Amino acid sequence: MILKQGNKKIASHQWSGLYQLSETLIPEIDKFFKKGKIKLTDLKGIKVIPSKESMVSTRIAKAIALGLRTEL
């Protein structure tokens, strides 16, 4: 995950779990937000970059991003 302000990267977070994304993505987003003291309402947008390795992971990430966008 990458957090940008304009074109500048201000925070990032990585973990292994591509094939367990449905189980790990939301907890990892939560960790990322807590570590950076970020609130969902602080975000202006959410973008998913498609995975070249797993179309299913991309779909999971897009579904979660869509759900989070409704809260912005």
PDB file with SEQRES, HELIX, SHEET and CRYST1 records, atoms N, CA, C and O in Angstrom:
SEQRES   1 A   72  MET ILE LEU LYS GLN GLY ASN LYS LYS ILE ALA SER HIS          
SEQRES   2 A   72  GLN TRP SER GLY LEU TYR GLN LEU SER GLU THR LEU ILE          
SEQRES   3 A   72  PRO GLU ILE ASP LYS PHE PHE LYS LYS GLY LYS ILE LYS          
SEQRES   4 A   72  LEU THR ASP LEU LYS GLY ILE LYS VAL ILE PRO SER LYS          
SEQRES   5 A   72  GLU SER MET VAL SER THR ARG ILE ALA LYS ALA ILE ALA          
SEQRES   6 A   72  LEU GLY LEU ARG THR GLU LEU                                  
HELIX    1 AA1 LEU A   18  GLN A   20  5                                   3    
HELIX    2 AA2 LEU A   21  GLY A   36  1                                  16    
HELIX    3 AA3 LEU A   40  ASP A   42  5                                   3    
HELIX    4 AA4 MET A   55  ARG A   69  1                                  15    
SHEET    1 AA1 2 ILE A   2  GLN A   5  0                                        
SHEET    2 AA1 2 LYS A   8  SER A  12 -1                                        
CRYST1    1.000    1.000    1.000  90.00  90.00  90.00 P 1           1          
ATOM      1  N   MET A   1       0.842  -1.153   0.000  1.00  0.00           N  
ATOM      2  CA  MET A   1       0.000   0.000   0.000  1.00  0.00           C  
ATOM      3  C   MET A   1       0.892   1.222   0.000  1.00  0.00           C  
ATOM      4  O   MET A   1       1.957   1.238   0.617  1.00  0.00           O  
ATOM      5  N   ILE A   2       0.438   2.246  -0.704  1.00  0.00           N  
ATOM      6  CA  ILE A   2       1.166   3.505  -0.763  1.00  0.00           C  
ATOM      7  C   ILE A   2       0.190   4.638  -0.480  1.00  0.00           C  
ATOM      8  O   ILE A   2      -0.928   4.656  -0.996  1.00  0.00           O  
ATOM      9  N   LEU A   3       0.619   5.563   0.330  1.00  0.00           N  
ATOM     10  CA  LEU A   3      -0.161   6.763   0.607  1.00  0.00           C  
ATOM     11  C   LEU A   3       0.571   7.924  -0.046  1.00  0.00           C  
ATOM     12  O   LEU A   3       1.751   8.152   0.220  1.00  0.00           O  
ATOM     13  N   LYS A   4      -0.134   8.657  -0.902  1.00  0.00           N  
ATOM     14  CA  LYS A   4       0.464   9.787  -1.604  1.00  0.00           C  
ATOM     15  C   LYS A   4      -0.262  11.072  -1.259  1.00  0.00           C  
ATOM     16  O   LYS A   4      -1.460  11.080  -0.975  1.00  0.00           O  
ATOM     17  N   GLN A   5       0.484  12.141  -1.292  1.00  0.00           N  
ATOM     18  CA  GLN A   5      -0.084  13.477  -1.197  1.00  0.00           C  
ATOM     19  C   GLN A   5       0.375  14.174  -2.467  1.00  0.00           C  
ATOM     20  O   GLN A   5       1.547  14.526  -2.605  1.00  0.00           O  
ATOM     21  N   GLY A   6      -0.559  14.371  -3.397  1.00  0.00           N  
ATOM     22  CA  GLY A   6      -0.180  14.828  -4.730  1.00  0.00           C  
ATOM     23  C   GLY A   6       0.597  13.714  -5.402  1.00  0.00           C  
ATOM     24  O   GLY A   6       0.116  12.583  -5.468  1.00  0.00           O  
ATOM     25  N   ASN A   7       1.780  14.006  -5.898  1.00  0.00           N  
ATOM     26  CA  ASN A   7       2.633  12.981  -6.509  1.00  0.00           C  
ATOM     27  C   ASN A   7       3.692  12.454  -5.553  1.00  0.00           C  
ATOM     28  O   ASN A   7       4.498  11.603  -5.930  1.00  0.00           O  
ATOM     29  N   LYS A   8       3.699  12.950  -4.320  1.00  0.00           N  
ATOM     30  CA  LYS A   8       4.726  12.573  -3.349  1.00  0.00           C  
ATOM     31  C   LYS A   8       4.264  11.398  -2.484  1.00  0.00           C  
ATOM     32  O   LYS A   8       3.187  11.440  -1.889  1.00  0.00           O  
ATOM     33  N   LYS A   9       5.093  10.347  -2.423  1.00  0.00           N  
ATOM     34  CA  LYS A   9       4.819   9.201  -1.556  1.00  0.00           C  
ATOM     35  C   LYS A   9       5.159   9.588  -0.127  1.00  0.00           C  
ATOM     36  O   LYS A   9       6.292   9.970   0.166  1.00  0.00           O  
ATOM     37  N   ILE A  10       4.164   9.489   0.772  1.00  0.00           N  
ATOM     38  CA  ILE A  10       4.425   9.882   2.158  1.00  0.00           C  
ATOM     39  C   ILE A  10       4.434   8.699   3.123  1.00  0.00           C  
ATOM     40  O   ILE A  10       4.902   8.828   4.254  1.00  0.00           O  
ATOM     41  N   ALA A  11       3.921   7.550   2.688  1.00  0.00           N  
ATOM     42  CA  ALA A  11       3.964   6.350   3.536  1.00  0.00           C  
ATOM     43  C   ALA A  11       3.732   5.126   2.663  1.00  0.00           C  
ATOM     44  O   ALA A  11       3.099   5.209   1.611  1.00  0.00           O  
ATOM     45  N   SER A  12       4.253   3.988   3.113  1.00  0.00           N  
ATOM     46  CA  SER A  12       4.002   2.730   2.402  1.00  0.00           C  
ATOM     47  C   SER A  12       3.993   1.581   3.397  1.00  0.00           C  
ATOM     48  O   SER A  12       4.507   1.692   4.510  1.00  0.00           O  
ATOM     49  N   HIS A  13       3.397   0.475   2.971  1.00  0.00           N  
ATOM     50  CA  HIS A  13       3.275  -0.703   3.836  1.00  0.00           C  
ATOM     51  C   HIS A  13       3.223  -1.928   2.938  1.00  0.00           C  
ATOM     52  O   HIS A  13       2.452  -1.964   1.978  1.00  0.00           O  
ATOM     53  N   GLN A  14       4.039  -2.937   3.242  1.00  0.00           N  
ATOM     54  CA  GLN A  14       4.058  -4.188   2.483  1.00  0.00           C  
ATOM     55  C   GLN A  14       3.913  -5.368   3.419  1.00  0.00           C  
ATOM     56  O   GLN A  14       4.292  -5.296   4.588  1.00  0.00           O  
ATOM     57  N   TRP A  15       3.365  -6.450   2.904  1.00  0.00           N  
ATOM     58  CA  TRP A  15       3.272  -7.697   3.642  1.00  0.00           C  
ATOM     59  C   TRP A  15       3.137  -8.816   2.634  1.00  0.00           C  
ATOM     60  O   TRP A  15       2.685  -8.597   1.510  1.00  0.00           O  
ATOM     61  N   SER A  16       3.527 -10.013   3.031  1.00  0.00           N  
ATOM     62  CA  SER A  16       3.326 -11.157   2.143  1.00  0.00           C  
ATOM     63  C   SER A  16       1.941 -11.699   2.442  1.00  0.00           C  
ATOM     64  O   SER A  16       1.575 -11.872   3.605  1.00  0.00           O  
ATOM     65  N   GLY A  17       1.200 -11.958   1.441  1.00  0.00           N  
ATOM     66  CA  GLY A  17      -0.157 -12.434   1.656  1.00  0.00           C  
ATOM     67  C   GLY A  17      -1.002 -12.300   0.410  1.00  0.00           C  
ATOM     68  O   GLY A  17      -2.228 -12.232   0.490  1.00  0.00           O  
ATOM     69  N   LEU A  18      -0.348 -12.260  -0.757  1.00  0.00           N  
ATOM     70  CA  LEU A  18      -1.073 -12.101  -2.009  1.00  0.00           C  
ATOM     71  C   LEU A  18      -2.168 -13.146  -2.163  1.00  0.00           C  
ATOM     72  O   LEU A  18      -3.264 -12.836  -2.631  1.00  0.00           O  
ATOM     73  N   TYR A  19      -1.878 -14.375  -1.773  1.00  0.00           N  
ATOM     74  CA  TYR A  19      -2.853 -15.443  -1.977  1.00  0.00           C  
ATOM     75  C   TYR A  19      -3.778 -15.643  -0.782  1.00  0.00           C  
ATOM     76  O   TYR A  19      -4.599 -16.560  -0.779  1.00  0.00           O  
ATOM     77  N   GLN A  20      -3.652 -14.791   0.232  1.00  0.00           N  
ATOM     78  CA  GLN A  20      -4.586 -14.775   1.360  1.00  0.00           C  
ATOM     79  C   GLN A  20      -5.185 -13.378   1.496  1.00  0.00           C  
ATOM     80  O   GLN A  20      -5.562 -12.964   2.592  1.00  0.00           O  
ATOM     81  N   LEU A  21      -5.270 -12.663   0.396  1.00  0.00           N  
ATOM     82  CA  LEU A  21      -5.668 -11.262   0.435  1.00  0.00           C  
ATOM     83  C   LEU A  21      -7.035 -11.054   1.067  1.00  0.00           C  
ATOM     84  O   LEU A  21      -7.239 -10.076   1.786  1.00  0.00           O  
ATOM     85  N   SER A  22      -7.970 -11.955   0.811  1.00  0.00           N  
ATOM     86  CA  SER A  22      -9.308 -11.783   1.384  1.00  0.00           C  
ATOM     87  C   SER A  22      -9.270 -11.838   2.905  1.00  0.00           C  
ATOM     88  O   SER A  22     -10.143 -11.275   3.565  1.00  0.00           O  
ATOM     89  N   GLU A  23      -8.272 -12.510   3.468  1.00  0.00           N  
ATOM     90  CA  GLU A  23      -8.147 -12.621   4.924  1.00  0.00           C  
ATOM     91  C   GLU A  23      -7.233 -11.544   5.517  1.00  0.00           C  
ATOM     92  O   GLU A  23      -7.364 -11.205   6.693  1.00  0.00           O  
ATOM     93  N   THR A  24      -6.314 -11.007   4.718  1.00  0.00           N  
ATOM     94  CA  THR A  24      -5.289 -10.122   5.277  1.00  0.00           C  
ATOM     95  C   THR A  24      -5.435  -8.647   4.928  1.00  0.00           C  
ATOM     96  O   THR A  24      -4.912  -7.799   5.652  1.00  0.00           O  
ATOM     97  N   LEU A  25      -6.123  -8.317   3.850  1.00  0.00           N  
ATOM     98  CA  LEU A  25      -6.107  -6.932   3.377  1.00  0.00           C  
ATOM     99  C   LEU A  25      -6.716  -5.946   4.370  1.00  0.00           C  
ATOM    100  O   LEU A  25      -6.098  -4.923   4.664  1.00  0.00           O  
ATOM    101  N   ILE A  26      -7.892  -6.220   4.887  1.00  0.00           N  
ATOM    102  CA  ILE A  26      -8.527  -5.276   5.816  1.00  0.00           C  
ATOM    103  C   ILE A  26      -7.702  -5.108   7.100  1.00  0.00           C  
ATOM    104  O   ILE A  26      -7.497  -3.974   7.531  1.00  0.00           O  
ATOM    105  N   PRO A  27      -7.218  -6.196   7.729  1.00  0.00           N  
ATOM    106  CA  PRO A  27      -6.357  -5.994   8.905  1.00  0.00           C  
ATOM    107  C   PRO A  27      -5.071  -5.215   8.580  1.00  0.00           C  
ATOM    108  O   PRO A  27      -4.603  -4.430   9.405  1.00  0.00           O  
ATOM    109  N   GLU A  28      -4.504  -5.424   7.397  1.00  0.00           N  
ATOM    110  CA  GLU A  28      -3.284  -4.704   7.012  1.00  0.00           C  
ATOM    111  C   GLU A  28      -3.579  -3.227   6.746  1.00  0.00           C  
ATOM    112  O   GLU A  28      -2.764  -2.366   7.075  1.00  0.00           O  
ATOM    113  N   ILE A  29      -4.727  -2.931   6.158  1.00  0.00           N  
ATOM    114  CA  ILE A  29      -5.128  -1.530   5.977  1.00  0.00           C  
ATOM    115  C   ILE A  29      -5.268  -0.870   7.344  1.00  0.00           C  
ATOM    116  O   ILE A  29      -4.828   0.262   7.542  1.00  0.00           O  
ATOM    117  N   ASP A  30      -5.879  -1.578   8.276  1.00  0.00           N  
ATOM    118  CA  ASP A  30      -6.056  -1.054   9.636  1.00  0.00           C  
ATOM    119  C   ASP A  30      -4.699  -0.762  10.288  1.00  0.00           C  
ATOM    120  O   ASP A  30      -4.518   0.290  10.900  1.00  0.00           O  
ATOM    121  N   LYS A  31      -3.741  -1.700  10.156  1.00  0.00           N  
ATOM    122  CA  LYS A  31      -2.392  -1.488  10.704  1.00  0.00           C  
ATOM    123  C   LYS A  31      -1.730  -0.263  10.075  1.00  0.00           C  
ATOM    124  O   LYS A  31      -1.123   0.556  10.765  1.00  0.00           O  
ATOM    125  N   PHE A  32      -1.861  -0.155   8.756  1.00  0.00           N  
ATOM    126  CA  PHE A  32      -1.276   0.955   8.006  1.00  0.00           C  
ATOM    127  C   PHE A  32      -1.841   2.287   8.490  1.00  0.00           C  
ATOM    128  O   PHE A  32      -1.095   3.243   8.702  1.00  0.00           O  
ATOM    129  N   PHE A  33      -3.151   2.348   8.663  1.00  0.00           N  
ATOM    130  CA  PHE A  33      -3.794   3.577   9.134  1.00  0.00           C  
ATOM    131  C   PHE A  33      -3.356   3.914  10.556  1.00  0.00           C  
ATOM    132  O   PHE A  33      -3.062   5.071  10.853  1.00  0.00           O  
ATOM    133  N   LYS A  34      -3.311   2.918  11.436  1.00  0.00           N  
ATOM    134  CA  LYS A  34      -2.914   3.169  12.828  1.00  0.00           C  
ATOM    135  C   LYS A  34      -1.462   3.628  12.915  1.00  0.00           C  
ATOM    136  O   LYS A  34      -1.140   4.557  13.656  1.00  0.00           O  
ATOM    137  N   LYS A  35      -0.588   2.973  12.155  1.00  0.00           N  
ATOM    138  CA  LYS A  35       0.833   3.323  12.161  1.00  0.00           C  
ATOM    139  C   LYS A  35       1.045   4.765  11.687  1.00  0.00           C  
ATOM    140  O   LYS A  35       1.867   5.493  12.245  1.00  0.00           O  
ATOM    141  N   GLY A  36       0.307   5.168  10.665  1.00  0.00           N  
ATOM    142  CA  GLY A  36       0.455   6.515  10.120  1.00  0.00           C  
ATOM    143  C   GLY A  36      -0.491   7.536  10.723  1.00  0.00           C  
ATOM    144  O   GLY A  36      -0.517   8.694  10.307  1.00  0.00           O  
ATOM    145  N   LYS A  37      -1.282   7.096  11.723  1.00  0.00           N  
ATOM    146  CA  LYS A  37      -2.283   7.971  12.359  1.00  0.00           C  
ATOM    147  C   LYS A  37      -3.192   8.605  11.305  1.00  0.00           C  
ATOM    148  O   LYS A  37      -3.428   9.813  11.299  1.00  0.00           O  
ATOM    149  N   ILE A  38      -3.693   7.746  10.416  1.00  0.00           N  
ATOM    150  CA  ILE A  38      -4.530   8.167   9.296  1.00  0.00           C  
ATOM    151  C   ILE A  38      -5.971   7.753   9.573  1.00  0.00           C  
ATOM    152  O   ILE A  38      -6.225   6.662  10.083  1.00  0.00           O  
ATOM    153  N   LYS A  39      -6.890   8.612   9.241  1.00  0.00           N  
ATOM    154  CA  LYS A  39      -8.311   8.285   9.324  1.00  0.00           C  
ATOM    155  C   LYS A  39      -8.828   8.129   7.900  1.00  0.00           C  
ATOM    156  O   LYS A  39      -8.336   8.786   6.983  1.00  0.00           O  
ATOM    157  N   LEU A  40      -9.804   7.272   7.716  1.00  0.00           N  
ATOM    158  CA  LEU A  40     -10.380   7.070   6.394  1.00  0.00           C  
ATOM    159  C   LEU A  40     -10.878   8.394   5.822  1.00  0.00           C  
ATOM    160  O   LEU A  40     -10.768   8.637   4.621  1.00  0.00           O  
ATOM    161  N   THR A  41     -11.419   9.238   6.677  1.00  0.00           N  
ATOM    162  CA  THR A  41     -11.941  10.530   6.221  1.00  0.00           C  
ATOM    163  C   THR A  41     -10.837  11.491   5.779  1.00  0.00           C  
ATOM    164  O   THR A  41     -11.126  12.509   5.150  1.00  0.00           O  
ATOM    165  N   ASP A  42      -9.571  11.183   6.099  1.00  0.00           N  
ATOM    166  CA  ASP A  42      -8.444  12.005   5.646  1.00  0.00           C  
ATOM    167  C   ASP A  42      -8.150  11.785   4.162  1.00  0.00           C  
ATOM    168  O   ASP A  42      -7.509  12.621   3.524  1.00  0.00           O  
ATOM    169  N   LEU A  43      -8.615  10.667   3.615  1.00  0.00           N  
ATOM    170  CA  LEU A  43      -8.301  10.312   2.231  1.00  0.00           C  
ATOM    171  C   LEU A  43      -9.204  11.050   1.255  1.00  0.00           C  
ATOM    172  O   LEU A  43     -10.367  11.332   1.544  1.00  0.00           O  
ATOM    173  N   LYS A  44      -8.636  11.355   0.086  1.00  0.00           N  
ATOM    174  CA  LYS A  44      -9.421  11.985  -0.980  1.00  0.00           C  
ATOM    175  C   LYS A  44      -9.786  10.978  -2.060  1.00  0.00           C  
ATOM    176  O   LYS A  44     -10.670  11.237  -2.877  1.00  0.00           O  
ATOM    177  N   GLY A  45      -9.123   9.846  -2.071  1.00  0.00           N  
ATOM    178  CA  GLY A  45      -9.396   8.826  -3.069  1.00  0.00           C  
ATOM    179  C   GLY A  45      -8.646   7.549  -2.757  1.00  0.00           C  
ATOM    180  O   GLY A  45      -7.714   7.532  -1.953  1.00  0.00           O  
ATOM    181  N   ILE A  46      -9.073   6.475  -3.413  1.00  0.00           N  
ATOM    182  CA  ILE A  46      -8.443   5.161  -3.257  1.00  0.00           C  
ATOM    183  C   ILE A  46      -8.260   4.590  -4.655  1.00  0.00           C  
ATOM    184  O   ILE A  46      -9.184   4.616  -5.468  1.00  0.00           O  
ATOM    185  N   LYS A  47      -7.071   4.077  -4.931  1.00  0.00           N  
ATOM    186  CA  LYS A  47      -6.763   3.532  -6.250  1.00  0.00           C  
ATOM    187  C   LYS A  47      -6.190   2.128  -6.093  1.00  0.00           C  
ATOM    188  O   LYS A  47      -5.382   1.880  -5.198  1.00  0.00           O  
ATOM    189  N   VAL A  48      -6.602   1.222  -6.950  1.00  0.00           N  
ATOM    190  CA  VAL A  48      -6.080  -0.147  -6.961  1.00  0.00           C  
ATOM    191  C   VAL A  48      -5.245  -0.326  -8.224  1.00  0.00           C  
ATOM    192  O   VAL A  48      -5.704  -0.049  -9.333  1.00  0.00           O  
ATOM    193  N   ILE A  49      -4.024  -0.791  -8.040  1.00  0.00           N  
ATOM    194  CA  ILE A  49      -3.165  -1.112  -9.178  1.00  0.00           C  
ATOM    195  C   ILE A  49      -3.269  -2.619  -9.399  1.00  0.00           C  
ATOM    196  O   ILE A  49      -2.956  -3.395  -8.496  1.00  0.00           O  
ATOM    197  N   PRO A  50      -3.703  -3.044 -10.588  1.00  0.00           N  
ATOM    198  CA  PRO A  50      -3.912  -4.473 -10.841  1.00  0.00           C  
ATOM    199  C   PRO A  50      -2.652  -5.312 -10.640  1.00  0.00           C  
ATOM    200  O   PRO A  50      -1.549  -4.899 -10.998  1.00  0.00           O  
ATOM    201  N   SER A  51      -2.837  -6.490 -10.063  1.00  0.00           N  
ATOM    202  CA  SER A  51      -1.747  -7.439  -9.870  1.00  0.00           C  
ATOM    203  C   SER A  51      -1.523  -8.220 -11.158  1.00  0.00           C  
ATOM    204  O   SER A  51      -2.477  -8.667 -11.794  1.00  0.00           O  
ATOM    205  N   LYS A  52      -0.270  -8.382 -11.537  1.00  0.00           N  
ATOM    206  CA  LYS A  52       0.053  -9.191 -12.712  1.00  0.00           C  
ATOM    207  C   LYS A  52       0.036 -10.672 -12.359  1.00  0.00           C  
ATOM    208  O   LYS A  52      -0.018 -11.527 -13.243  1.00  0.00           O  
ATOM    209  N   GLU A  53       0.080 -10.970 -11.067  1.00  0.00           N  
ATOM    210  CA  GLU A  53       0.181 -12.348 -10.611  1.00  0.00           C  
ATOM    211  C   GLU A  53      -1.162 -12.992 -10.313  1.00  0.00           C  
ATOM    212  O   GLU A  53      -1.300 -14.210 -10.429  1.00  0.00           O  
ATOM    213  N   SER A  54      -2.156 -12.197  -9.932  1.00  0.00           N  
ATOM    214  CA  SER A  54      -3.416 -12.794  -9.495  1.00  0.00           C  
ATOM    215  C   SER A  54      -4.600 -11.879  -9.786  1.00  0.00           C  
ATOM    216  O   SER A  54      -4.752 -10.827  -9.164  1.00  0.00           O  
ATOM    217  N   MET A  55      -5.428 -12.288 -10.731  1.00  0.00           N  
ATOM    218  CA  MET A  55      -6.630 -11.527 -11.060  1.00  0.00           C  
ATOM    219  C   MET A  55      -7.613 -11.549  -9.890  1.00  0.00           C  
ATOM    220  O   MET A  55      -8.325 -10.572  -9.660  1.00  0.00           O  
ATOM    221  N   VAL A  56      -7.655 -12.652  -9.157  1.00  0.00           N  
ATOM    222  CA  VAL A  56      -8.554 -12.754  -8.004  1.00  0.00           C  
ATOM    223  C   VAL A  56      -8.160 -11.726  -6.941  1.00  0.00           C  
ATOM    224  O   VAL A  56      -9.028 -11.078  -6.357  1.00  0.00           O  
ATOM    225  N   SER A  57      -6.863 -11.574  -6.689  1.00  0.00           N  
ATOM    226  CA  SER A  57      -6.396 -10.583  -5.714  1.00  0.00           C  
ATOM    227  C   SER A  57      -6.786  -9.173  -6.140  1.00  0.00           C  
ATOM    228  O   SER A  57      -7.168  -8.351  -5.307  1.00  0.00           O  
ATOM    229  N   THR A  58      -6.691  -8.898  -7.429  1.00  0.00           N  
ATOM    230  CA  THR A  58      -7.093  -7.590  -7.940  1.00  0.00           C  
ATOM    231  C   THR A  58      -8.576  -7.358  -7.691  1.00  0.00           C  
ATOM    232  O   THR A  58      -8.973  -6.268  -7.280  1.00  0.00           O  
ATOM    233  N   ARG A  59      -9.388  -8.360  -7.933  1.00  0.00           N  
ATOM    234  CA  ARG A  59     -10.838  -8.228  -7.709  1.00  0.00           C  
ATOM    235  C   ARG A  59     -11.150  -8.009  -6.232  1.00  0.00           C  
ATOM    236  O   ARG A  59     -12.012  -7.198  -5.893  1.00  0.00           O  
ATOM    237  N   ILE A  60     -10.463  -8.718  -5.366  1.00  0.00           N  
ATOM    238  CA  ILE A  60     -10.666  -8.549  -3.914  1.00  0.00           C  
ATOM    239  C   ILE A  60     -10.291  -7.124  -3.513  1.00  0.00           C  
ATOM    240  O   ILE A  60     -11.043  -6.460  -2.799  1.00  0.00           O  
ATOM    241  N   ALA A  61      -9.134  -6.655  -3.968  1.00  0.00           N  
ATOM    242  CA  ALA A  61      -8.681  -5.298  -3.634  1.00  0.00           C  
ATOM    243  C   ALA A  61      -9.655  -4.251  -4.164  1.00  0.00           C  
ATOM    244  O   ALA A  61      -9.950  -3.274  -3.474  1.00  0.00           O  
ATOM    245  N   LYS A  62     -10.157  -4.447  -5.386  1.00  0.00           N  
ATOM    246  CA  LYS A  62     -11.117  -3.496  -5.954  1.00  0.00           C  
ATOM    247  C   LYS A  62     -12.421  -3.484  -5.166  1.00  0.00           C  
ATOM    248  O   LYS A  62     -13.001  -2.421  -4.950  1.00  0.00           O  
ATOM    249  N   ALA A  63     -12.885  -4.646  -4.739  1.00  0.00           N  
ATOM    250  CA  ALA A  63     -14.126  -4.715  -3.956  1.00  0.00           C  
ATOM    251  C   ALA A  63     -13.964  -3.994  -2.616  1.00  0.00           C  
ATOM    252  O   ALA A  63     -14.860  -3.266  -2.189  1.00  0.00           O  
ATOM    253  N   ILE A  64     -12.835  -4.193  -1.961  1.00  0.00           N  
ATOM    254  CA  ILE A  64     -12.591  -3.525  -0.680  1.00  0.00           C  
ATOM    255  C   ILE A  64     -12.439  -2.020  -0.895  1.00  0.00           C  
ATOM    256  O   ILE A  64     -12.971  -1.228  -0.117  1.00  0.00           O  
ATOM    257  N   ALA A  65     -11.723  -1.623  -1.938  1.00  0.00           N  
ATOM    258  CA  ALA A  65     -11.563  -0.194  -2.240  1.00  0.00           C  
ATOM    259  C   ALA A  65     -12.918   0.454  -2.513  1.00  0.00           C  
ATOM    260  O   ALA A  65     -13.178   1.567  -2.056  1.00  0.00           O  
ATOM    261  N   LEU A  66     -13.770  -0.227  -3.245  1.00  0.00           N  
ATOM    262  CA  LEU A  66     -15.107   0.302  -3.531  1.00  0.00           C  
ATOM    263  C   LEU A  66     -15.897   0.497  -2.239  1.00  0.00           C  
ATOM    264  O   LEU A  66     -16.576   1.510  -2.069  1.00  0.00           O  
ATOM    265  N   GLY A  67     -15.811  -0.461  -1.342  1.00  0.00           N  
ATOM    266  CA  GLY A  67     -16.485  -0.341  -0.053  1.00  0.00           C  
ATOM    267  C   GLY A  67     -15.949   0.814   0.768  1.00  0.00           C  
ATOM    268  O   GLY A  67     -16.718   1.533   1.406  1.00  0.00           O  
ATOM    269  N   LEU A  68     -14.636   1.000   0.758  1.00  0.00           N  
ATOM    270  CA  LEU A  68     -14.033   2.106   1.504  1.00  0.00           C  
ATOM    271  C   LEU A  68     -14.376   3.458   0.881  1.00  0.00           C  
ATOM    272  O   LEU A  68     -14.564   4.447   1.590  1.00  0.00           O  
ATOM    273  N   ARG A  69     -14.457   3.492  -0.448  1.00  0.00           N  
ATOM    274  CA  ARG A  69     -14.789   4.756  -1.128  1.00  0.00           C  
ATOM    275  C   ARG A  69     -16.161   5.272  -0.726  1.00  0.00           C  
ATOM    276  O   ARG A  69     -16.385   6.482  -0.701  1.00  0.00           O  
ATOM    277  N   THR A  70     -17.069   4.379  -0.416  1.00  0.00           N  
ATOM    278  CA  THR A  70     -18.416   4.823  -0.037  1.00  0.00           C  
ATOM    279  C   THR A  70     -18.401   5.575   1.285  1.00  0.00           C  
ATOM    280  O   THR A  70     -19.341   6.307   1.596  1.00  0.00           O  
ATOM    281  N   GLU A  71     -17.331   5.397   2.068  1.00  0.00           N  
ATOM    282  CA  GLU A  71     -17.208   6.076   3.359  1.00  0.00           C  
ATOM    283  C   GLU A  71     -16.495   7.420   3.256  1.00  0.00           C  
ATOM    284  O   GLU A  71     -16.446   8.170   4.231  1.00  0.00           O  
ATOM    285  N   LEU A  72     -15.940   7.733   2.081  1.00  0.00           N  
ATOM    286  CA  LEU A  72     -15.179   8.990   1.937  1.00  0.00           C  
ATOM    287  C   LEU A  72     -16.086  10.190   1.861  1.00  0.00           C  
ATOM    288  O   LEU A  72     -15.609  11.319   1.740  1.00  0.00           O  
TER     289      LEU A  72                                                      
END                                                                             
